Amino acid sequence: MFEGARRIALAIGATWTLGCVAYAVLQKPYAPLFFSVESPGSEPKPAEQCGTDDAREYISREFEPGTPISVTLCFAAHRADNGRMLIPYARVTSVELPDGRILQNVPLDITQAELLAKLKANGIEISRLAGTSGPSWEPLWRTHWNMGEPYSTEVSVYTQRVADGFSLTRQSQETAASQLWQARLRHWKESFQVLVVGLLLGWALTALIGWIARGFLGIPRGKDHRPA
């Protein structure tokens, strides 16, 4: 009886060992990367984690052939004038005219001559508004962000567009390689710990059952049969 029990225990131990080794070899380690996007147009920068109020996009990029890596883009939340934490999704530029009117969505790369020509084409004479006889007016530029809730339609369109165009830089790839190596080490360490703990628990359980069985059957320790 005890010989058969020992064989069963050995078979279970061998199966446990093979399972742990297979898990360590076949299971891909999880090594996520985080990048923070401060505002529209800014480059994503490596980060430790996302902020509590940040919007997020989860994407996967192939770090090396057959090795995808998880990337989380964190779109930083900013405090609006009303105190709410919102996500900027568009940069809006405007020009203040001499009479105080504000022209919205004026391209930043437009020249003063082009701006004056467009204004004149729309019936706006800057010299008349400014009370001057020549084009001495200097545009007063203003810039602000359009902001919204993290999961609003406007913010979602913006974050998805950034995510679609995201690619790992050389520095990001080096960071990914370092984190992936550390994740692999942790994975192997955890697999080894599970293997050892499982074998020790199995040995302890087998010894306990054997001790109880020997006590009931009156079989001395180290023997498989009760003395005649």
Phi, psi and omega in degrees: 000313183290328178296317178295321179296322179294322179294319177297317179297319178295320179295318178295318179297319179294319178296318178299317180297313180297322179296317180293320179294317179298319178297317181295325184277316189272330183286126179282130179291151181259116181226084183285150174245144178241137176229138181256131175250111187289318183197166179304131180094344180276152181283138175298132181242145180304142181219162178282314181207171173276151174288161183301320185263004183291151168276153186227147170229130181253122181225166178235133177233144180278113182283317176214162183310120179081004181235089176284152178229141183277132180237132175246120175268125182253115180264110190298135175273143179235150181280122179280174181299332180272005177091352181280150177269113185234165182256121175289131182236351179204140176266127183245126177247144181217164180233133177268127179278163181303332180271007177095350179292151181246125174264120183272157172056047176269126181300138181290335184272006179284140178278164181296322180296318179295321179296315180298321180295318179294320179296318180295322179296336179262014175082019180251112179264108183296320182298324179290319180293322183276347181073032179239164180265353181222175182281062182268002182287133176253122181300138175258104185277143174230144180226136174211170181254138164279130184232156180207177177294152184307326184247023175287162183299315182297316180293320181296320178298316180296311183294323179293322179295318178295318180296320181296328182265003184283138174218152180283128174281173179299317179296320179295324178294322177295319176298318179297320179297317180295314181293324179293320178296316178297322179294322178295318178298315178298321181297314179293320179298314180295321179296319179295319179297318178297320179299310183295314180298318179297317179294319179295317178295320178297318178296317180296319180294319179296317180296320180295315179297318178297320180295318179294316181296318179297322180296317180290323184269352180070033180261126181296156177296136181087357180244152177259352182224152176285136181301142179291000000 
